[in-house]
Amino acid sequence: MNEDDIITVFNIFAEGIPKAQPRARAVARGGHARMYNPDTADVWKKAVKDACIVLARSSLANPIDLTLEFRMPRPKNHFKGNGGLKDNSPQHLHAQKPDADNLAKAVMDALSDIDVWEDDDQVCNLKIRKRWADKYAPSGCLIIIKTIKENPNL
């Protein structure tokens, strides 16, 4: 993809604690099974929707190049008493749960809920990064949406 293929670009930061999209669950009552989605990511998905409200009902129709950079809050045990980062703490990369694909699914579902695009199957390029938020910076997700032209030469 080159710069000539990009139609529009949106950069939005959704502030909050990123949560993964939970798996659907089943419960049996009275001999009948019922499926439900746990609400563990609802607060996070609302934060994404609120941050992206300017794009609501855009129904972007072109292929989408989506970059999601998750900035996870650091636990207190990463820091020394003087506020500096401990030597054995990870510097930047967040290589632990939640899984990157489940974090992305929650954001993409939230964007679908407010009709940013016609359907999330339009996302043909997806880049996901997980890193620790800087000490005084908010946690959340930087969302970069690029609509791109179909290039017959690819």
Secondary structure, DSSP 8 states (H G I E B T S, - for coil): --GGGEEEEEEEEEES--------EEEEETTEEEEE--STTHHHHHHHHHHTGGGTT--B-S-EEEEEEEEE---GGGB-TTS-B-TTS-SSB--SSS-HHHHHHHHHHHHHHTTSBS-GGGEEEEEEEEEE--TTS--EEEEEEEEE---TT-
